[in-house]
Amino acid sequence: MKEKTDKKLRWFHRTESKRRFVQVICALLYNCNLTGFAEGKIYQGDFKGFCVPGLNCYSCPGAVAACPLGSLQTALISSKYRFPYYILGVLLLFGVVLGRVICGFLCPFGLIQELLYKIPSRKIKKNRWTSRLSLLKYIILIVFVIGIPLILLVPGFCKFICPAGTLEAGIILVSMNQSLQALAGWLFSWKILILLLLLISAVFIFRSFCRFICPLGAFYSLFHKTAVIGMCIDEDKCTGCNICLKRCQMDIKKVGDRECVQCGDCINHCPANALRFGRK
């Protein structure tokens, strides 16, 4: 039994290392325009017409492609003149194929939060309040990503909330361009405050932004039952011990549900070997 457990642990650690490797590689690929960081300029090449699956700001000097949330808001603002077929099709494709696997493997801002959570400190574990707060991201999706762009013709989430944009683009561009420094006002200060609060909260609360705020994760969670790839439960092996739920740091009620970021951490804790990662 001990040998079997040790083998399982070794397998998990290899899997976790591979996941971290994928996260880092994605972050580098999303932002591989290194000259942009040196010059403080935004890449305007042909690849900016494509979207990456994770949250990564279009205006980041290193970004070589567009952010799906930013593209969706821009498309909704222009929807009076043309229907946003492309971005809706891309988001639906990402959702149907990968769902929240994107959150667990392909999102740079998720990686940042996980690394911050490793800082030694007292942690706030999931509870009924964090479970209730997890509904907030759906409100933000409806109001800031869909409602404000359609009604006020302003990219609400990008303009007023997005911490990834502030971290990856705002701080870098403002610090390197004197003209932008003169224009930076209360709105930039507001977004800096939001960024600081979320980064600090990530030290104490696992993936706080993903769980409570991120509208992209909210959108992908709508496909938790239909996504092709994700966490799977072998019902014949499952004993109903719920160890996976207790050990998971997300606000899940079942492995693979809308709050599951499909990271595979639960595989290590299942005594019945009833969990696997792959095609559903």
C-alpha positions in Angstrom: 0.0 0.0 0.0 2.8 2.4 0.9 4.6 1.7 -2.4 1.4 2.4 -4.3 0.9 5.7 -2.4 4.5 6.7 -3.0 4.2 5.9 -6.7 1.0 8.0 -6.9 2.7 10.9 -5.1 5.6 10.8 -7.6 3.2 10.8 -10.5 1.3 13.8 -9.0 4.5 15.9 -8.4 5.5 15.2 -12.0 2.1 16.3 -13.2 2.2 19.5 -11.0 5.6 20.3 -12.3 4.3 19.9 -15.8 1.4 22.2 -15.1 3.7 24.9 -13.7 5.9 24.4 -16.8 2.9 24.9 -19.1 1.8 28.0 -17.1 5.3 29.6 -17.4 5.6 28.7 -21.1 2.2 30.2 -21.9 3.0 33.5 -20.0 6.3 33.7 -22.1 4.6 32.9 -25.4 1.8 35.4 -24.7 4.4 38.1 -24.0 7.4 37.2 -26.2 7.7 40.7 -27.8 10.8 41.5 -25.7 11.6 44.7 -27.6 8.3 46.1 -26.4 9.4 45.9 -22.8 12.7 47.6 -23.7 11.0 50.4 -25.7 7.8 50.8 -23.8 5.7 50.3 -27.0 2.7 48.1 -27.8 3.2 45.4 -30.5 0.9 46.1 -33.5 1.7 43.2 -35.7 -0.6 40.7 -37.5 -0.8 38.4 -34.5 -2.8 41.1 -32.6 -5.8 40.0 -34.6 -5.8 36.7 -32.7 -6.8 36.0 -29.1 -5.0 34.0 -26.5 -7.3 31.9 -24.3 -6.1 33.3 -20.9 -6.3 36.8 -19.4 -3.4 38.8 -20.8 -3.6 42.5 -21.6 -3.6 43.6 -25.2 -1.6 46.7 -24.2 1.2 44.8 -22.5 4.4 45.9 -24.3 5.3 42.2 -24.7 1.9 40.9 -25.8 1.8 39.5 -29.3 -1.9 38.7 -29.4 -5.2 40.1 -28.0 -7.0 39.4 -24.7 -10.4 37.7 -25.2 -12.1 39.9 -22.6 -10.8 43.1 -24.2 -11.7 41.9 -27.7 -15.2 41.0 -26.5 -15.8 44.4 -25.0 -14.5 46.2 -28.1 -16.6 44.0 -30.3 -19.7 44.7 -28.2 -19.1 48.5 -28.4 -19.0 48.1 -32.2 -21.9 45.6 -32.4 -24.3 48.4 -33.5 -22.5 48.2 -36.8 -21.5 44.6 -37.0 -22.2 41.4 -35.1 -19.1 40.1 -33.2 -19.0 36.7 -34.9 -15.2 36.2 -34.6 -14.7 36.9 -30.9 -17.9 35.0 -29.8 -16.8 32.1 -32.0 -13.3 32.1 -30.5 -14.6 32.2 -26.9 -17.2 29.5 -27.6 -14.4 27.3 -29.1 -12.2 27.8 -26.1 -15.1 27.1 -23.8 -16.3 24.0 -25.5 -12.9 22.4 -25.9 -11.0 23.5 -22.7 -13.4 25.2 -20.4 -11.7 26.1 -17.1 -8.6 24.1 -18.0 -7.6 27.5 -19.4 -7.8 28.9 -15.8 -5.7 26.1 -14.4 -3.1 25.8 -17.1 -3.1 28.7 -19.6 -3.7 31.9 -17.6 -0.6 34.0 -16.6 -2.6 35.9 -13.9 -3.6 32.6 -12.4 0.1 31.7 -12.2 0.9 35.0 -10.5 -1.7 34.4 -7.8 -0.5 30.8 -7.2 3.0 32.0 -6.7 1.9 34.8 -4.3 -0.1 32.2 -2.3 3.2 30.3 -1.6 4.4 33.2 0.5 4.4 32.0 4.1 1.4 33.6 6.0 -1.8 32.7 7.7 -4.3 31.5 5.0 -8.0 32.1 4.8 -9.6 28.8 3.9 -12.7 28.5 1.9 -16.0 28.9 3.7 -19.6 29.8 3.1 -18.6 33.4 2.6 -16.0 32.7 -0.1 -18.6 30.4 -1.7 -21.1 33.3 -1.8 -18.5 35.7 -3.1 -17.7 33.3 -6.0 -21.0 34.5 -7.5 -19.7 38.0 -7.8 -17.7 37.2 -10.9 -20.9 36.5 -12.8 -22.3 39.9 -11.9 -19.1 41.5 -13.1 -19.3 39.5 -16.4 -22.9 40.7 -17.0 -22.4 44.4 -15.8 -18.8 45.3 -16.8 -18.0 43.0 -19.7 -21.5 43.0 -21.4 -23.7 45.7 -20.0 -21.4 48.8 -19.9 -19.9 48.2 -23.4 -23.4 47.8 -24.9 -25.0 50.7 -23.1 -22.3 53.2 -22.3 -20.0 52.1 -25.2 -17.0 51.9 -22.8 -14.9 48.7 -22.1 -16.1 48.6 -18.5 -13.9 45.8 -17.1 -10.7 46.9 -18.8 -11.2 50.6 -17.9 -12.4 50.2 -14.3 -11.2 46.9 -12.9 -8.8 44.7 -14.8 -5.7 44.1 -12.5 -3.9 42.2 -15.3 -4.0 45.3 -17.5 -2.7 47.5 -14.7 0.2 45.1 -13.9 1.2 44.1 -17.4 0.5 47.4 -19.3 -0.5 50.4 -17.1 2.4 50.5 -14.8 5.0 49.7 -17.5 3.7 52.1 -20.1 3.1 55.0 -17.6 6.6 54.6 -16.0 8.3 54.6 -19.5 6.3 57.4 -21.2 6.3 60.9 -19.8 3.2 61.9 -21.8 1.2 59.1 -20.2 2.5 60.2 -16.7 0.9 63.6 -17.3 -2.4 62.0 -18.2 -2.5 59.5 -15.4 -5.2 60.6 -13.0 -7.7 59.3 -10.5 -8.7 56.3 -12.7 -5.1 55.1 -12.8 -4.8 55.5 -9.0 -8.0 53.6 -8.6 -6.8 50.7 -10.7 -3.5 50.6 -8.8 -5.5 50.3 -5.6 -7.5 47.4 -7.0 -4.3 45.7 -8.2 -2.6 46.1 -4.8 -5.7 44.8 -2.9 -5.9 41.7 -5.2 -2.2 41.0 -5.1 -2.2 41.2 -1.3 -5.4 39.1 -1.0 -3.8 36.4 -3.2 -1.2 35.9 -0.4 -3.9 34.9 2.0 -6.7 33.6 -0.2 -6.0 31.0 -2.9 -6.6 32.6 -6.4 -8.8 35.4 -4.9 -9.2 37.1 -8.3 -10.1 33.9 -10.1 -12.6 32.9 -7.5 -14.4 36.2 -6.9 -13.7 38.7 -9.7 -12.6 37.2 -13.0 -15.3 37.4 -15.7 -13.3 35.3 -18.1 -13.3 32.4 -15.6 -17.1 33.0 -15.1 -17.6 32.6 -18.9 -15.5 29.5 -19.2 -17.3 28.0 -16.1 -20.5 27.9 -18.1 -19.0 25.0 -20.1 -18.0 22.8 -17.1 -20.5 20.1 -18.2 -19.8 20.2 -21.9 -16.0 21.0 -22.2 -14.2 18.2 -24.0 -11.1 18.2 -21.7 -11.1 18.4 -17.9 -11.3 16.5 -14.7 -13.2 13.2 -14.8 -14.6 11.1 -12.0 -14.8 7.3 -12.4 -18.2 6.8 -10.7 -17.5 3.0 -10.3 -14.4 3.7 -8.2 -15.6 6.7 -6.3 -16.5 5.9 -2.7 -18.1 9.2 -1.8 -15.5 10.1 0.8 -15.4 13.7 -0.3 -11.6 14.0 0.5 -11.2 15.7 -2.9 -13.7 18.4 -1.9 -12.1 19.0 1.5 -8.6 19.3 0.1 -9.5 21.5 -2.9 -8.8 25.2 -2.3 -11.5 26.3 -4.7 -15.1 26.7 -3.8 -16.2 23.5 -5.5 -19.1 21.3 -4.6 -18.0 18.5 -7.0 -14.8 17.9 -8.9 -15.2 19.4 -12.3 -18.0 21.8 -11.5 -18.2 25.5 -12.4 -15.7 26.5 -9.7 -13.1 23.8 -10.5 -10.1 25.2 -12.4 -9.2 21.7 -13.6 -5.7 21.8 -12.0 -5.6 18.1 -11.1 -4.5 18.7 -7.5 -7.3 16.4 -6.3 -5.8 13.4 -8.1 -3.1 13.2 -5.4 -5.6 13.0 -2.6 -8.1 10.5 -3.9 -7.7 7.2 -2.0 -9.8 5.3 -4.5 -7.9 6.4 -7.7 -11.3 7.6 -9.0 -10.0 10.9 -10.5 -8.2 11.5 -13.8 -7.5 14.3 -16.2 -8.3 14.0 -19.9 -11.2 13.8 -22.3 -14.6 13.8 -20.5 
